[in-house]
Amino acid sequence: MDEYAWPTGRRAPAADAVLESWAATVAALPVGTRITGEVIGRQPFGVFIGMDGVPDAIALAEITAMPQGMDLPALGASVSGEVFWHAHNHQVRVRLDEWLTADE
């Protein structure tokens, strides 16, 4: 298997479901909200996360928020973090806890 993968499987919401639920997602996950979830996709620019309790939403943790010298979490890894933005392409942007701890 390639080290990079797009979001797939039971935790990956359908694109139309993400679009239809966007207003509810933004209301449920304001900036500063704590999230937990599973890495469901991995790309050179970051990881996609299926968030617990929000099945029709997808989060992205980009490498721009990752400290130098760290590796992206593996597919299937459990992660937690904080919402810091709602992107125009219907993604909830998060900063992972493990990245914040490494910066301190």
N, C-alpha and C positions, 0 to 999 in steps of 0.2 A: 504494500500500500504506500502511496505517495505520502510524504510528511505533511502535505497541505491538502485540505479538503473543504469543499463548500458545505454549508449546513444541510444535512439530510437526516432522515430517520424520524422516529416518533416525536422528538422534541423540536423539530424544525417546522415552524408554522408555514402554511401556504401563503403565498404572496398576497392573494386577495383578502385573506383573513387579517393579515397585518395591516393592510390599507383600510379595511372596513372598521377595524377596532382602534385606529390611531388616536382619535380624540379621547377614547376611554383609557388608552395606554398612557397618554400624557397626563391625564387627570389622576391616574392611579400611581404614577411614578414621577412626581415632581423632582426637580433638581434637589439633590441632597438625600434622596431616598436610598436606603440600604437595600441591596439585592443579593440573592444567592442563586446559583444555577450551575449548569453543566456546559462545558465547552462542546459545542456541536459543529463547529467549523473552524478551520485554521488556515490562515493565508499569511504571506510574508508581511502584510501590513497590520495584522492583528488577529484576534480570535472572536468568533461569534458565540454568543451565549444564549441558551434557552433558559429563561428565568423562571424560578419557582413561583407558582401562583399567578403567572401571567402567560398563559399558553399561546396567545395570539400575538405575541410581541417577540422581538429579537433585539439583543444588545450587541454592541461591538466595543471591544476594548482594543484601541489602536496602539501600535508600537510607539507613537509619539509621546504616550504617557508612561512608557516603560523605561525604567532606569537602564543605563548602559551596563552591559555585562550580564543581563538577565536573559532567560529564555522564555519563549511563549509557553503557556500551559499546554499540555497534551490534550488531544481529543479525549473526551470523556471525563476530564478532570473536574472536580467540584471547585468552584470559585465563589468569592464574595467581593463586593465592592460598593461603590457609590455612584449614583447617576449624576453626571455633570452637564449633560446637554441632550436635546432632542433634535436629531438631524432631519434635514429636508427630505431625505430618502427613507423616512419612517423607521429609523433605527434609534434606539436608546443608547447613548454613548455613556460608557462607564469607565471608571478608573479602579483597577483591581487593588484589593487590600495588600496583597503581597508586593505590589509595586510601590505603594505608599510607605510600607515598612522599610523597604530597601533605601528609600530616599532620606530617611531620618538619620 
